[in-house]
Amino acid sequence: MDLNPFTNKDNEEKENLASILENSKEMEEELMRTYLITAERIHDNDVLKERLENFAQGNAKRTKQLMDELNDLKDK
């Protein structure tokens, strides 16, 4: 029997945070794919192509950070 009145609230907050982080990760992944696909289709504008690739790299970094946060949250 759990006598700690904060456990359920803490678990609920943890689950909500995990859900937010997971949704954010999915959005970052989708944006990354969109930027890469678009960059691959551009043949006449090297500057835009490079910028889109840079955007995708930023999304990849944020995705990794979000995955690390999710893993840390699960380990607690």
C-alpha positions in Angstrom: 0.0 0.0 0.0 1.4 3.4 -1.0 0.9 6.0 1.7 2.6 8.8 -0.3 -0.2 11.2 -1.5 2.2 12.8 -4.1 3.1 9.6 -5.9 0.1 9.6 -8.3 0.4 13.3 -9.0 4.1 12.9 -9.7 3.5 9.9 -11.9 0.8 11.8 -13.8 3.1 14.8 -14.3 5.9 12.5 -15.4 3.6 10.8 -18.0 2.3 14.2 -19.2 5.9 15.4 -19.6 6.9 12.2 -21.5 3.9 12.7 -23.8 4.9 16.3 -24.6 8.5 15.3 -25.2 7.5 12.4 -27.4 5.1 14.6 -29.5 7.9 17.2 -29.8 10.3 14.5 -31.0 7.9 13.3 -33.6 7.4 16.9 -34.9 11.1 17.4 -35.1 11.6 14.2 -37.0 8.8 15.1 -39.4 10.3 18.6 -40.0 13.7 17.0 -40.6 12.3 14.7 -43.2 10.4 17.5 -44.9 13.5 19.7 -45.1 15.7 16.9 -46.4 13.2 15.8 -49.1 12.7 19.4 -50.1 16.5 20.0 -50.3 16.9 16.9 -52.5 14.4 18.3 -54.9 16.1 21.7 -55.3 18.6 21.8 -58.1 18.8 25.5 -59.0 19.3 27.2 -55.7 22.4 26.0 -53.8 21.9 28.6 -51.0 18.4 27.5 -50.2 19.4 23.8 -50.5 22.2 24.3 -48.0 19.9 26.3 -45.6 17.3 23.5 -45.7 20.0 20.9 -45.0 21.2 23.1 -42.0 17.6 23.2 -40.8 17.4 19.4 -40.9 20.7 19.1 -39.0 19.2 21.4 -36.3 16.1 19.2 -36.2 18.3 16.1 -35.8 20.2 17.7 -32.9 16.9 18.6 -31.2 15.5 15.1 -31.8 18.6 13.6 -30.1 18.2 16.0 -27.2 14.6 15.1 -26.8 15.4 11.4 -26.9 18.0 11.9 -24.2 15.5 13.7 -22.1 12.9 10.9 -22.6 15.5 8.3 -21.6 16.5 10.3 -18.5 12.8 10.7 -17.5 12.2 6.9 -17.9 15.3 6.2 -15.8 14.0 8.2 -12.8 
